[in-house]
Each structure stands twice: as structure tokens, then as C-alpha cells.
Amino acid sequence: MTKITISRIETNIGTFRVSGTMTLTSLMFNSVEILGSDGWEALIVDPQTQWHKTLMAACEVHLAEQKIIS
């Protein structure tokens, strides 16, 4: 397992900060925060939400661009 941290990632639904773990076949969030008007706000990690799916896709693209995943 590899620990990952993305300090700022932009999506069409907001700006996020994430930490998680990655294996060869999966990516799992340990913590997710969204940038609100008062600063960073923690979100409950629920894979069934639309923001989770959007953020997961954005993180996979980001990690691929950084050549962390292929």
C-alpha cells in the first residue's frame, strides 16, 4: 500500500483535499475535505455519493498525470 495526499484538486463540483491509500488495483480515501467559504470542511467518506465518484475519477486522472498510477 502507498499513502497518497493531494493537497488541492479542482473538480466541477468543488475544490478538495484528500488523503488515502493506493494499491495496484484500488484507491481508497481516508479523509476528504472540501474548500468552503470558511476554509476546509471535512466530509464523511461515502462511496455512494456523487461527489465521491466525481472526486475518485479526478484523483485517478491526477495520479496518472503524476505517473503514480498507469
Residue pairs with C-beta under 8 A, 6 or more apart in sequence:
1 21
1 22
1 23
2 21
2 22
2 23
2 68
3 19
3 20
3 21
3 22
4 18
4 19
4 20
4 21
4 22
4 27
4 63
4 68
5 18
5 19
6 16
6 17
6 18
6 19
6 59
6 62
7 17
8 15
8 16
8 17
8 35
9 15
9 16
9 17
9 18
9 55
9 58
9 59
9 62
10 58
11 54
11 55
11 58
12 54
13 50
13 51
13 54
13 55
14 34
14 35
14 51
15 34
15 35
16 32
16 33
16 34
16 35
16 55
16 58
17 32
17 33
17 35
17 40
18 29
18 31
18 32
18 33
18 55
18 59
19 29
19 30
19 31
20 27
20 28
20 29
20 30
20 31
20 59
21 27
21 28
21 30
22 28
22 63
22 68
22 69
27 56
27 59
27 60
27 63
27 69
29 45
29 52
29 55
29 56
30 45
31 42
31 45
32 42
32 43
32 45
32 52
32 55
33 40
33 41
33 42
33 43
34 40
34 41
34 43
34 51
35 41
43 51
45 52
46 52
47 53
60 69
63 69
64 70
